[in-house]
Amino acid sequence: MIRLIGLGLFFWGFWFIGQNIIFTSRISFFTFRGIAAGGSIILLIGGICTYLFGSGSSRNAGLVMLFLSIVLIFMGGVIIITPTSLAEVFIGIAAMIFGGRMITSGRYDI
């Protein structure tokens, strides 16, 4: 049960830091009319599914798809980082550290 809580805490910290990062392939100063980085999103989802559910060489293809999706995001997209306070960064990193410790050791050490 502690490891499951640690996994949840780790993902919550990752989400808490990542909620201020927006990936898009175009900027509209009034509204974001949807994310136009569809190819990279499709490759990312396909790569995750292939890596998790594939076997043998298909797992390698999943890793290649993941790598290509990251390259497409950085080449054809824009990364918008909204203002983040130091407290938000500290809380997110602390949650990931404590979650990782709970996952690996199975206990809660401060």
C-alpha positions as CSV (number, residue, x, y, z in Angstrom):
1,M,0.0,0.0,0.0
2,I,2.9,2.4,0.8
3,R,4.4,1.8,-2.7
4,L,1.0,2.6,-4.3
5,I,0.8,5.9,-2.3
6,G,4.4,6.6,-3.3
7,L,3.6,6.1,-7.0
8,G,0.6,8.5,-6.6
9,L,2.7,11.0,-4.8
10,F,5.4,10.8,-7.5
11,F,2.9,11.4,-10.3
12,W,1.2,14.2,-8.4
13,G,4.6,16.0,-8.0
14,F,5.3,15.5,-11.7
15,W,1.9,16.9,-12.6
16,F,2.3,19.8,-10.2
17,I,5.5,20.9,-11.9
18,G,4.3,20.1,-15.4
19,Q,1.0,21.9,-15.2
20,N,2.7,25.2,-16.1
21,I,4.3,23.9,-19.3
22,I,2.2,24.1,-22.5
23,F,3.3,22.4,-25.8
24,T,1.8,23.9,-29.0
25,S,2.8,24.3,-32.6
26,R,1.3,27.8,-33.0
27,I,0.6,30.8,-30.8
28,S,-2.6,32.6,-30.7
29,F,-2.4,35.5,-28.4
30,F,-6.2,35.6,-27.6
31,T,-7.0,31.9,-27.3
32,F,-5.4,28.5,-27.8
33,R,-7.7,27.1,-30.5
34,G,-6.6,23.6,-29.9
35,I,-3.2,22.0,-30.1
36,A,-2.0,21.6,-33.6
37,A,0.8,19.2,-32.7
38,G,-1.3,16.2,-33.7
39,G,1.5,14.1,-35.2
40,S,3.7,14.3,-32.2
41,I,0.7,13.4,-29.9
42,I,-0.2,10.4,-32.1
43,L,3.5,9.2,-32.1
44,L,3.7,9.6,-28.3
45,I,0.5,7.6,-27.7
46,G,1.5,4.9,-30.2
47,G,5.0,4.7,-28.8
48,I,3.7,4.3,-25.2
49,C,1.2,1.6,-26.2
50,T,3.8,-0.2,-28.4
51,Y,6.4,-0.1,-25.6
52,L,4.1,-1.3,-22.9
53,F,2.2,-4.0,-24.8
54,G,4.8,-5.1,-27.4
55,S,7.4,-7.7,-27.1
56,G,10.9,-8.1,-28.5
57,S,11.8,-5.8,-31.4
58,S,8.4,-4.0,-31.3
59,R,9.4,-2.5,-27.9
60,N,12.4,-0.9,-29.7
61,A,10.0,0.5,-32.3
62,G,8.0,2.0,-29.4
63,L,11.1,3.7,-28.1
64,V,11.9,5.1,-31.6
65,M,8.3,6.4,-31.8
66,L,8.7,8.1,-28.4
67,F,12.0,9.7,-29.5
68,L,10.5,10.9,-32.7
69,S,7.6,12.5,-30.9
70,I,9.9,14.4,-28.6
71,V,11.9,15.6,-31.6
72,L,8.7,16.7,-33.4
73,I,7.6,18.6,-30.3
74,F,10.8,20.5,-30.1
75,M,11.3,21.1,-33.9
76,G,7.8,22.0,-34.9
77,G,6.4,23.3,-31.6
78,V,6.5,26.1,-29.1
79,I,7.0,25.5,-25.4
80,I,5.2,28.0,-23.3
81,I,6.3,28.1,-19.6
82,T,3.9,30.1,-17.5
83,P,5.2,31.8,-14.3
84,T,6.0,29.4,-11.5
85,S,6.8,30.3,-7.9
86,L,9.6,28.8,-6.0
87,A,7.2,27.2,-3.6
88,E,5.4,25.3,-6.4
89,V,8.7,24.0,-7.6
90,F,9.8,23.0,-4.1
91,I,6.4,21.2,-3.4
92,G,6.6,19.3,-6.7
93,I,10.2,18.2,-6.3
94,A,9.6,17.2,-2.7
95,A,6.6,15.1,-3.7
96,M,8.6,13.4,-6.4
97,I,11.5,12.7,-4.0
98,F,9.3,11.3,-1.2
99,G,7.2,9.3,-3.7
100,G,10.4,7.8,-5.2
101,R,11.7,6.9,-1.8
102,M,8.4,5.3,-0.9
103,I,8.4,3.3,-4.1
104,T,12.0,2.0,-3.8
105,S,12.2,1.4,0.0
106,G,8.5,0.6,0.8
107,R,8.6,2.8,3.9
108,Y,8.2,6.5,4.7
109,D,11.4,8.1,5.8
110,I,11.7,11.9,6.3
